[in-house]
Amino acid sequence: MENYSNREAIIMDKNVKVGDTVEVVYQLETPRGTKEEVARGVVDQISEESITISSDENYIFLAREKVKFIRAV
């Protein structure tokens, strides 16, 4: 069994699925430290390792350990 003691659980709306429009709050590493960012887009994929979101402007691939929570909008 994998040890998840150092990883925070992702808080996600129960009904979020591929194709839904969501807001994802995630941690971004910067030279000055870690800050929280919000990405808004359509869920392309949710897996054990990552979450992929696309929008008109960009395509975001997020490692699950960087994601704080996901909410449907």
PyMOL Python script that loads the backbone (N, CA, C, O; Angstrom):
from pymol import cmd

cmd.read_pdbstr("""\
ATOM      1  N   MET A   1       0.842  -1.185   0.000  1.00  0.00           N
ATOM      2  CA  MET A   1       0.000   0.000   0.000  1.00  0.00           C
ATOM      3  C   MET A   1       0.886   1.248   0.000  1.00  0.00           C
ATOM      4  O   MET A   1       1.862   1.325   0.746  1.00  0.00           O
ATOM      5  N   GLU A   2       0.539   2.213  -0.837  1.00  0.00           N
ATOM      6  CA  GLU A   2       1.326   3.435  -0.952  1.00  0.00           C
ATOM      7  C   GLU A   2       1.079   4.331   0.260  1.00  0.00           C
ATOM      8  O   GLU A   2      -0.034   4.384   0.782  1.00  0.00           O
ATOM      9  N   ASN A   3       2.110   5.027   0.701  1.00  0.00           N
ATOM     10  CA  ASN A   3       2.012   5.896   1.861  1.00  0.00           C
ATOM     11  C   ASN A   3       1.619   7.301   1.412  1.00  0.00           C
ATOM     12  O   ASN A   3       2.372   7.961   0.696  1.00  0.00           O
ATOM     13  N   TYR A   4       0.444   7.756   1.832  1.00  0.00           N
ATOM     14  CA  TYR A   4      -0.046   9.070   1.452  1.00  0.00           C
ATOM     15  C   TYR A   4       0.061  10.075   2.593  1.00  0.00           C
ATOM     16  O   TYR A   4      -0.560  11.136   2.521  1.00  0.00           O
ATOM     17  N   SER A   5       0.817   9.782   3.633  1.00  0.00           N
ATOM     18  CA  SER A   5       0.849  10.638   4.810  1.00  0.00           C
ATOM     19  C   SER A   5       1.362  12.044   4.507  1.00  0.00           C
ATOM     20  O   SER A   5       0.991  12.990   5.202  1.00  0.00           O
ATOM     21  N   ASN A   6       2.200  12.203   3.492  1.00  0.00           N
ATOM     22  CA  ASN A   6       2.747  13.521   3.164  1.00  0.00           C
ATOM     23  C   ASN A   6       1.939  14.252   2.099  1.00  0.00           C
ATOM     24  O   ASN A   6       2.297  15.363   1.705  1.00  0.00           O
ATOM     25  N   ARG A   7       0.854  13.642   1.629  1.00  0.00           N
ATOM     26  CA  ARG A   7       0.053  14.259   0.574  1.00  0.00           C
ATOM     27  C   ARG A   7      -1.297  14.690   1.122  1.00  0.00           C
ATOM     28  O   ARG A   7      -1.935  13.957   1.877  1.00  0.00           O
ATOM     29  N   GLU A   8      -1.724  15.880   0.736  1.00  0.00           N
ATOM     30  CA  GLU A   8      -3.043  16.344   1.137  1.00  0.00           C
ATOM     31  C   GLU A   8      -4.080  15.750   0.198  1.00  0.00           C
ATOM     32  O   GLU A   8      -3.826  15.573  -0.993  1.00  0.00           O
ATOM     33  N   ALA A   9      -5.239  15.449   0.739  1.00  0.00           N
ATOM     34  CA  ALA A   9      -6.320  14.939  -0.102  1.00  0.00           C
ATOM     35  C   ALA A   9      -6.890  16.089  -0.924  1.00  0.00           C
ATOM     36  O   ALA A   9      -6.953  17.227  -0.458  1.00  0.00           O
ATOM     37  N   ILE A  10      -7.297  15.787  -2.129  1.00  0.00           N
ATOM     38  CA  ILE A  10      -7.921  16.789  -2.982  1.00  0.00           C
ATOM     39  C   ILE A  10      -9.391  16.883  -2.606  1.00  0.00           C
ATOM     40  O   ILE A  10     -10.082  15.868  -2.510  1.00  0.00           O
ATOM     41  N   ILE A  11      -9.863  18.097  -2.396  1.00  0.00           N
ATOM     42  CA  ILE A  11     -11.278  18.318  -2.147  1.00  0.00           C
ATOM     43  C   ILE A  11     -11.918  18.574  -3.505  1.00  0.00           C
ATOM     44  O   ILE A  11     -11.572  19.535  -4.191  1.00  0.00           O
ATOM     45  N   MET A  12     -12.857  17.705  -3.891  1.00  0.00           N
ATOM     46  CA  MET A  12     -13.449  17.812  -5.216  1.00  0.00           C
ATOM     47  C   MET A  12     -14.953  17.623  -5.105  1.00  0.00           C
ATOM     48  O   MET A  12     -15.426  16.734  -4.396  1.00  0.00           O
ATOM     49  N   ASP A  13     -15.712  18.476  -5.821  1.00  0.00           N
ATOM     50  CA  ASP A  13     -17.148  18.264  -5.898  1.00  0.00           C
ATOM     51  C   ASP A  13     -17.401  16.834  -6.357  1.00  0.00           C
ATOM     52  O   ASP A  13     -16.751  16.359  -7.288  1.00  0.00           O
ATOM     53  N   LYS A  14     -18.338  16.147  -5.715  1.00  0.00           N
ATOM     54  CA  LYS A  14     -18.574  14.728  -5.977  1.00  0.00           C
ATOM     55  C   LYS A  14     -18.946  14.429  -7.424  1.00  0.00           C
ATOM     56  O   LYS A  14     -18.601  13.368  -7.944  1.00  0.00           O
ATOM     57  N   ASN A  15     -19.635  15.340  -8.068  1.00  0.00           N
ATOM     58  CA  ASN A  15     -20.142  15.055  -9.408  1.00  0.00           C
ATOM     59  C   ASN A  15     -19.243  15.541 -10.537  1.00  0.00           C
ATOM     60  O   ASN A  15     -19.650  15.487 -11.698  1.00  0.00           O
ATOM     61  N   VAL A  16     -18.035  16.016 -10.237  1.00  0.00           N
ATOM     62  CA  VAL A  16     -17.136  16.496 -11.286  1.00  0.00           C
ATOM     63  C   VAL A  16     -16.681  15.320 -12.142  1.00  0.00           C
ATOM     64  O   VAL A  16     -16.236  14.291 -11.633  1.00  0.00           O
ATOM     65  N   LYS A  17     -16.806  15.502 -13.468  1.00  0.00           N
ATOM     66  CA  LYS A  17     -16.396  14.448 -14.398  1.00  0.00           C
ATOM     67  C   LYS A  17     -15.822  15.077 -15.656  1.00  0.00           C
ATOM     68  O   LYS A  17     -15.906  16.290 -15.847  1.00  0.00           O
ATOM     69  N   VAL A  18     -15.244  14.254 -16.504  1.00  0.00           N
ATOM     70  CA  VAL A  18     -14.682  14.720 -17.772  1.00  0.00           C
ATOM     71  C   VAL A  18     -15.775  15.442 -18.558  1.00  0.00           C
ATOM     72  O   VAL A  18     -16.902  14.958 -18.663  1.00  0.00           O
ATOM     73  N   GLY A  19     -15.425  16.611 -19.108  1.00  0.00           N
ATOM     74  CA  GLY A  19     -16.366  17.414 -19.876  1.00  0.00           C
ATOM     75  C   GLY A  19     -16.984  18.552 -19.088  1.00  0.00           C
ATOM     76  O   GLY A  19     -17.578  19.454 -19.678  1.00  0.00           O
ATOM     77  N   ASP A  20     -16.858  18.531 -17.757  1.00  0.00           N
ATOM     78  CA  ASP A  20     -17.418  19.588 -16.916  1.00  0.00           C
ATOM     79  C   ASP A  20     -16.512  20.811 -16.899  1.00  0.00           C
ATOM     80  O   ASP A  20     -15.291  20.693 -17.010  1.00  0.00           O
ATOM     81  N   THR A  21     -17.120  21.988 -16.759  1.00  0.00           N
ATOM     82  CA  THR A  21     -16.358  23.214 -16.551  1.00  0.00           C
ATOM     83  C   THR A  21     -16.105  23.347 -15.054  1.00  0.00           C
ATOM     84  O   THR A  21     -17.026  23.247 -14.244  1.00  0.00           O
ATOM     85  N   VAL A  22     -14.838  23.574 -14.701  1.00  0.00           N
ATOM     86  CA  VAL A  22     -14.445  23.608 -13.291  1.00  0.00           C
ATOM     87  C   VAL A  22     -13.479  24.753 -13.016  1.00  0.00           C
ATOM     88  O   VAL A  22     -12.907  25.342 -13.933  1.00  0.00           O
ATOM     89  N   GLU A  23     -13.312  25.054 -11.729  1.00  0.00           N
ATOM     90  CA  GLU A  23     -12.217  25.885 -11.249  1.00  0.00           C
ATOM     91  C   GLU A  23     -11.325  24.982 -10.418  1.00  0.00           C
ATOM     92  O   GLU A  23     -11.803  24.232  -9.567  1.00  0.00           O
ATOM     93  N   VAL A  24     -10.024  25.059 -10.669  1.00  0.00           N
ATOM     94  CA  VAL A  24      -9.053  24.255  -9.941  1.00  0.00           C
ATOM     95  C   VAL A  24      -8.118  25.205  -9.206  1.00  0.00           C
ATOM     96  O   VAL A  24      -7.476  26.052  -9.828  1.00  0.00           O
ATOM     97  N   VAL A  25      -8.039  25.069  -7.896  1.00  0.00           N
ATOM     98  CA  VAL A  25      -7.087  25.843  -7.105  1.00  0.00           C
ATOM     99  C   VAL A  25      -5.868  24.954  -6.911  1.00  0.00           C
ATOM    100  O   VAL A  25      -5.968  23.838  -6.401  1.00  0.00           O
ATOM    101  N   TYR A  26      -4.713  25.470  -7.329  1.00  0.00           N
ATOM    102  CA  TYR A  26      -3.497  24.658  -7.270  1.00  0.00           C
ATOM    103  C   TYR A  26      -2.317  25.488  -6.780  1.00  0.00           C
ATOM    104  O   TYR A  26      -2.363  26.718  -6.777  1.00  0.00           O
ATOM    105  N   GLN A  27      -1.263  24.799  -6.370  1.00  0.00           N
ATOM    106  CA  GLN A  27      -0.054  25.457  -5.886  1.00  0.00           C
ATOM    107  C   GLN A  27       0.921  25.639  -7.039  1.00  0.00           C
ATOM    108  O   GLN A  27       1.180  24.708  -7.802  1.00  0.00           O
ATOM    109  N   LEU A  28       1.457  26.842  -7.157  1.00  0.00           N
ATOM    110  CA  LEU A  28       2.432  27.164  -8.188  1.00  0.00           C
ATOM    111  C   LEU A  28       3.752  27.517  -7.512  1.00  0.00           C
ATOM    112  O   LEU A  28       3.800  28.383  -6.639  1.00  0.00           O
ATOM    113  N   GLU A  29       4.815  26.844  -7.921  1.00  0.00           N
ATOM    114  CA  GLU A  29       6.144  27.133  -7.376  1.00  0.00           C
ATOM    115  C   GLU A  29       6.727  28.334  -8.117  1.00  0.00           C
ATOM    116  O   GLU A  29       6.772  28.346  -9.347  1.00  0.00           O
ATOM    117  N   THR A  30       7.172  29.344  -7.367  1.00  0.00           N
ATOM    118  CA  THR A  30       7.796  30.525  -7.949  1.00  0.00           C
ATOM    119  C   THR A  30       9.147  30.730  -7.271  1.00  0.00           C
ATOM    120  O   THR A  30       9.422  30.110  -6.244  1.00  0.00           O
ATOM    121  N   PRO A  31       9.994  31.594  -7.833  1.00  0.00           N
ATOM    122  CA  PRO A  31      11.281  31.871  -7.177  1.00  0.00           C
ATOM    123  C   PRO A  31      11.118  32.418  -5.753  1.00  0.00           C
ATOM    124  O   PRO A  31      12.017  32.274  -4.924  1.00  0.00           O
ATOM    125  N   ARG A  32       9.980  33.042  -5.478  1.00  0.00           N
ATOM    126  CA  ARG A  32       9.734  33.609  -4.145  1.00  0.00           C
ATOM    127  C   ARG A  32       8.985  32.654  -3.221  1.00  0.00           C
ATOM    128  O   ARG A  32       8.669  33.016  -2.087  1.00  0.00           O
ATOM    129  N   GLY A  33       8.700  31.457  -3.682  1.00  0.00           N
ATOM    130  CA  GLY A  33       7.981  30.487  -2.855  1.00  0.00           C
ATOM    131  C   GLY A  33       6.757  29.945  -3.572  1.00  0.00           C
ATOM    132  O   GLY A  33       6.627  30.049  -4.791  1.00  0.00           O
ATOM    133  N   THR A  34       5.873  29.371  -2.792  1.00  0.00           N
ATOM    134  CA  THR A  34       4.667  28.758  -3.342  1.00  0.00           C
ATOM    135  C   THR A  34       3.500  29.724  -3.235  1.00  0.00           C
ATOM    136  O   THR A  34       3.330  30.380  -2.207  1.00  0.00           O
ATOM    137  N   LYS A  35       2.691  29.820  -4.289  1.00  0.00           N
ATOM    138  CA  LYS A  35       1.478  30.626  -4.223  1.00  0.00           C
ATOM    139  C   LYS A  35       0.341  29.830  -4.841  1.00  0.00           C
ATOM    140  O   LYS A  35       0.566  28.887  -5.600  1.00  0.00           O
ATOM    141  N   GLU A  36      -0.885  30.223  -4.506  1.00  0.00           N
ATOM    142  CA  GLU A  36      -2.050  29.544  -5.056  1.00  0.00           C
ATOM    143  C   GLU A  36      -2.528  30.263  -6.304  1.00  0.00           C
ATOM    144  O   GLU A  36      -2.554  31.492  -6.356  1.00  0.00           O
ATOM    145  N   GLU A  37      -2.903  29.490  -7.301  1.00  0.00           N
ATOM    146  CA  GLU A  37      -3.457  29.998  -8.547  1.00  0.00           C
ATOM    147  C   GLU A  37      -4.792  29.306  -8.795  1.00  0.00           C
ATOM    148  O   GLU A  37      -5.055  28.237  -8.244  1.00  0.00           O
ATOM    149  N   VAL A  38      -5.633  29.918  -9.624  1.00  0.00           N
ATOM    150  CA  VAL A  38      -6.909  29.317 -10.002  1.00  0.00           C
ATOM    151  C   VAL A  38      -6.943  29.176 -11.512  1.00  0.00           C
ATOM    152  O   VAL A  38      -6.716  30.139 -12.244  1.00  0.00           O
ATOM    153  N   ALA A  39      -7.229  27.967 -11.972  1.00  0.00           N
ATOM    154  CA  ALA A  39      -7.396  27.708 -13.399  1.00  0.00           C
ATOM    155  C   ALA A  39      -8.861  27.383 -13.637  1.00  0.00           C
ATOM    156  O   ALA A  39      -9.481  26.658 -12.859  1.00  0.00           O
ATOM    157  N   ARG A  40      -9.410  27.925 -14.714  1.00  0.00           N
ATOM    158  CA  ARG A  40     -10.797  27.624 -15.067  1.00  0.00           C
ATOM    159  C   ARG A  40     -10.805  27.024 -16.456  1.00  0.00           C
ATOM    160  O   ARG A  40     -10.178  27.554 -17.373  1.00  0.00           O
ATOM    161  N   GLY A  41     -11.512  25.922 -16.611  1.00  0.00           N
ATOM    162  CA  GLY A  41     -11.583  25.282 -17.909  1.00  0.00           C
ATOM    163  C   GLY A  41     -12.417  24.020 -17.862  1.00  0.00           C
ATOM    164  O   GLY A  41     -13.147  23.767 -16.904  1.00  0.00           O
ATOM    165  N   VAL A  42     -12.292  23.236 -18.913  1.00  0.00           N
ATOM    166  CA  VAL A  42     -13.040  21.992 -19.059  1.00  0.00           C
ATOM    167  C   VAL A  42     -12.126  20.829 -18.698  1.00  0.00           C
ATOM    168  O   VAL A  42     -10.970  20.790 -19.119  1.00  0.00           O
ATOM    169  N   VAL A  43     -12.641  19.887 -17.922  1.00  0.00           N
ATOM    170  CA  VAL A  43     -11.865  18.714 -17.531  1.00  0.00           C
ATOM    171  C   VAL A  43     -11.700  17.798 -18.739  1.00  0.00           C
ATOM    172  O   VAL A  43     -12.685  17.314 -19.297  1.00  0.00           O
ATOM    173  N   ASP A  44     -10.447  17.562 -19.142  1.00  0.00           N
ATOM    174  CA  ASP A  44     -10.151  16.624 -20.224  1.00  0.00           C
ATOM    175  C   ASP A  44      -9.864  15.237 -19.680  1.00  0.00           C
ATOM    176  O   ASP A  44     -10.214  14.235 -20.303  1.00  0.00           O
ATOM    177  N   GLN A  45      -9.220  15.180 -18.508  1.00  0.00           N
ATOM    178  CA  GLN A  45      -8.848  13.888 -17.939  1.00  0.00           C
ATOM    179  C   GLN A  45      -8.618  14.026 -16.439  1.00  0.00           C
ATOM    180  O   GLN A  45      -8.062  15.022 -15.976  1.00  0.00           O
ATOM    181  N   ILE A  46      -9.049  13.019 -15.685  1.00  0.00           N
ATOM    182  CA  ILE A  46      -8.743  12.912 -14.260  1.00  0.00           C
ATOM    183  C   ILE A  46      -8.202  11.509 -14.042  1.00  0.00           C
ATOM    184  O   ILE A  46      -8.872  10.522 -14.344  1.00  0.00           O
ATOM    185  N   SER A  47      -6.991  11.427 -13.517  1.00  0.00           N
ATOM    186  CA  SER A  47      -6.401  10.116 -13.234  1.00  0.00           C
ATOM    187  C   SER A  47      -5.824  10.129 -11.825  1.00  0.00           C
ATOM    188  O   SER A  47      -5.897  11.141 -11.128  1.00  0.00           O
ATOM    189  N   GLU A  48      -5.259   9.021 -11.415  1.00  0.00           N
ATOM    190  CA  GLU A  48      -4.628   8.943 -10.097  1.00  0.00           C
ATOM    191  C   GLU A  48      -3.437   9.889  -9.989  1.00  0.00           C
ATOM    192  O   GLU A  48      -3.120  10.356  -8.895  1.00  0.00           O
ATOM    193  N   GLU A  49      -2.767  10.183 -11.120  1.00  0.00           N
ATOM    194  CA  GLU A  49      -1.548  10.990 -11.102  1.00  0.00           C
ATOM    195  C   GLU A  49      -1.756  12.456 -11.453  1.00  0.00           C
ATOM    196  O   GLU A  49      -1.015  13.319 -10.984  1.00  0.00           O
ATOM    197  N   SER A  50      -2.768  12.745 -12.283  1.00  0.00           N
ATOM    198  CA  SER A  50      -2.868  14.113 -12.790  1.00  0.00           C
ATOM    199  C   SER A  50      -4.293  14.489 -13.169  1.00  0.00           C
ATOM    200  O   SER A  50      -5.195  13.654 -13.242  1.00  0.00           O
ATOM    201  N   ILE A  51      -4.451  15.788 -13.408  1.00  0.00           N
ATOM    202  CA  ILE A  51      -5.704  16.354 -13.878  1.00  0.00           C
ATOM    203  C   ILE A  51      -5.356  17.257 -15.049  1.00  0.00           C
ATOM    204  O   ILE A  51      -4.448  18.082 -14.948  1.00  0.00           O
ATOM    205  N   THR A  52      -6.070  17.110 -16.158  1.00  0.00           N
ATOM    206  CA  THR A  52      -5.818  17.923 -17.339  1.00  0.00           C
ATOM    207  C   THR A  52      -7.045  18.788 -17.605  1.00  0.00           C
ATOM    208  O   THR A  52      -8.163  18.283 -17.710  1.00  0.00           O
ATOM    209  N   ILE A  53      -6.822  20.105 -17.714  1.00  0.00           N
ATOM    210  CA  ILE A  53      -7.875  21.092 -17.921  1.00  0.00           C
ATOM    211  C   ILE A  53      -7.549  21.871 -19.190  1.00  0.00           C
ATOM    212  O   ILE A  53      -6.393  22.234 -19.407  1.00  0.00           O
ATOM    213  N   SER A  54      -8.547  22.134 -20.030  1.00  0.00           N
ATOM    214  CA  SER A  54      -8.306  22.971 -21.205  1.00  0.00           C
ATOM    215  C   SER A  54      -9.285  24.135 -21.213  1.00  0.00           C
ATOM    216  O   SER A  54     -10.415  24.025 -20.738  1.00  0.00           O
ATOM    217  N   SER A  55      -8.824  25.257 -21.765  1.00  0.00           N
ATOM    218  CA  SER A  55      -9.666  26.437 -21.926  1.00  0.00           C
ATOM    219  C   SER A  55      -9.316  27.070 -23.262  1.00  0.00           C
ATOM    220  O   SER A  55      -8.470  26.558 -23.995  1.00  0.00           O
ATOM    221  N   ASP A  56      -9.964  28.180 -23.578  1.00  0.00           N
ATOM    222  CA  ASP A  56      -9.690  28.858 -24.849  1.00  0.00           C
ATOM    223  C   ASP A  56      -8.240  29.317 -24.940  1.00  0.00           C
ATOM    224  O   ASP A  56      -7.647  29.293 -26.018  1.00  0.00           O
ATOM    225  N   GLU A  57      -7.666  29.737 -23.809  1.00  0.00           N
ATOM    226  CA  GLU A  57      -6.320  30.303 -23.821  1.00  0.00           C
ATOM    227  C   GLU A  57      -5.213  29.274 -23.662  1.00  0.00           C
ATOM    228  O   GLU A  57      -4.124  29.444 -24.210  1.00  0.00           O
ATOM    229  N   ASN A  58      -5.480  28.213 -22.920  1.00  0.00           N
ATOM    230  CA  ASN A  58      -4.371  27.321 -22.601  1.00  0.00           C
ATOM    231  C   ASN A  58      -4.817  25.902 -22.286  1.00  0.00           C
ATOM    232  O   ASN A  58      -6.002  25.571 -22.301  1.00  0.00           O
ATOM    233  N   TYR A  59      -3.832  25.092 -22.006  1.00  0.00           N
ATOM    234  CA  TYR A  59      -4.008  23.680 -21.701  1.00  0.00           C
ATOM    235  C   TYR A  59      -3.142  23.403 -20.481  1.00  0.00           C
ATOM    236  O   TYR A  59      -1.926  23.584 -20.541  1.00  0.00           O
ATOM    237  N   ILE A  60      -3.736  22.970 -19.380  1.00  0.00           N
ATOM    238  CA  ILE A  60      -3.009  22.838 -18.123  1.00  0.00           C
ATOM    239  C   ILE A  60      -2.985  21.387 -17.667  1.00  0.00           C
ATOM    240  O   ILE A  60      -4.023  20.733 -17.566  1.00  0.00           O
ATOM    241  N   PHE A  61      -1.794  20.901 -17.396  1.00  0.00           N
ATOM    242  CA  PHE A  61      -1.587  19.554 -16.865  1.00  0.00           C
ATOM    243  C   PHE A  61      -1.096  19.711 -15.438  1.00  0.00           C
ATOM    244  O   PHE A  61      -0.028  20.282 -15.218  1.00  0.00           O
ATOM    245  N   LEU A  62      -1.847  19.219 -14.465  1.00  0.00           N
ATOM    246  CA  LEU A  62      -1.503  19.405 -13.056  1.00  0.00           C
ATOM    247  C   LEU A  62      -1.274  18.069 -12.368  1.00  0.00           C
ATOM    248  O   LEU A  62      -2.117  17.175 -12.430  1.00  0.00           O
ATOM    249  N   ALA A  63      -0.133  17.943 -11.717  1.00  0.00           N
ATOM    250  CA  ALA A  63       0.104  16.775 -10.872  1.00  0.00           C
ATOM    251  C   ALA A  63      -0.858  16.854  -9.693  1.00  0.00           C
ATOM    252  O   ALA A  63      -1.055  17.929  -9.127  1.00  0.00           O
ATOM    253  N   ARG A  64      -1.453  15.735  -9.321  1.00  0.00           N
ATOM    254  CA  ARG A  64      -2.468  15.740  -8.259  1.00  0.00           C
ATOM    255  C   ARG A  64      -1.963  16.346  -6.958  1.00  0.00           C
ATOM    256  O   ARG A  64      -2.736  16.981  -6.240  1.00  0.00           O
ATOM    257  N   GLU A  65      -0.687  16.167  -6.635  1.00  0.00           N
ATOM    258  CA  GLU A  65      -0.203  16.709  -5.362  1.00  0.00           C
ATOM    259  C   GLU A  65      -0.144  18.234  -5.344  1.00  0.00           C
ATOM    260  O   GLU A  65      -0.014  18.826  -4.272  1.00  0.00           O
ATOM    261  N   LYS A  66      -0.238  18.882  -6.505  1.00  0.00           N
ATOM    262  CA  LYS A  66      -0.242  20.345  -6.575  1.00  0.00           C
ATOM    263  C   LYS A  66      -1.648  20.924  -6.428  1.00  0.00           C
ATOM    264  O   LYS A  66      -1.796  22.114  -6.152  1.00  0.00           O
ATOM    265  N   VAL A  67      -2.683  20.096  -6.609  1.00  0.00           N
ATOM    266  CA  VAL A  67      -4.071  20.562  -6.611  1.00  0.00           C
ATOM    267  C   VAL A  67      -4.616  20.616  -5.187  1.00  0.00           C
ATOM    268  O   VAL A  67      -4.503  19.648  -4.435  1.00  0.00           O
ATOM    269  N   LYS A  68      -5.210  21.756  -4.820  1.00  0.00           N
ATOM    270  CA  LYS A  68      -5.829  21.912  -3.506  1.00  0.00           C
ATOM    271  C   LYS A  68      -7.296  21.482  -3.553  1.00  0.00           C
ATOM    272  O   LYS A  68      -7.723  20.654  -2.748  1.00  0.00           O
ATOM    273  N   PHE A  69      -8.071  22.042  -4.493  1.00  0.00           N
ATOM    274  CA  PHE A  69      -9.438  21.574  -4.664  1.00  0.00           C
ATOM    275  C   PHE A  69      -9.988  21.917  -6.037  1.00  0.00           C
ATOM    276  O   PHE A  69      -9.469  22.775  -6.751  1.00  0.00           O
ATOM    277  N   ILE A  70     -11.060  21.210  -6.378  1.00  0.00           N
ATOM    278  CA  ILE A  70     -11.720  21.362  -7.672  1.00  0.00           C
ATOM    279  C   ILE A  70     -13.201  21.587  -7.397  1.00  0.00           C
ATOM    280  O   ILE A  70     -13.812  20.864  -6.611  1.00  0.00           O
ATOM    281  N   ARG A  71     -13.779  22.603  -8.057  1.00  0.00           N
ATOM    282  CA  ARG A  71     -15.221  22.829  -7.899  1.00  0.00           C
ATOM    283  C   ARG A  71     -15.852  23.060  -9.262  1.00  0.00           C
ATOM    284  O   ARG A  71     -15.263  23.702 -10.132  1.00  0.00           O
ATOM    285  N   ALA A  72     -17.033  22.541  -9.434  1.00  0.00           N
ATOM    286  CA  ALA A  72     -17.780  22.752 -10.674  1.00  0.00           C
ATOM    287  C   ALA A  72     -18.287  24.187 -10.703  1.00  0.00           C
ATOM    288  O   ALA A  72     -18.644  24.750  -9.668  1.00  0.00           O
ATOM    289  N   VAL A  73     -18.317  24.776 -11.900  1.00  0.00           N
ATOM    290  CA  VAL A  73     -18.837  26.146 -12.047  1.00  0.00           C
ATOM    291  C   VAL A  73     -19.909  26.192 -13.113  1.00  0.00           C
ATOM    292  O   VAL A  73     -20.467  27.255 -13.383  1.00  0.00           O
TER     293      VAL A  73
END
""", "prot")
cmd.dss("prot")
cmd.show_as("cartoon", "prot")
cmd.util.cbc("prot")
cmd.orient("prot")
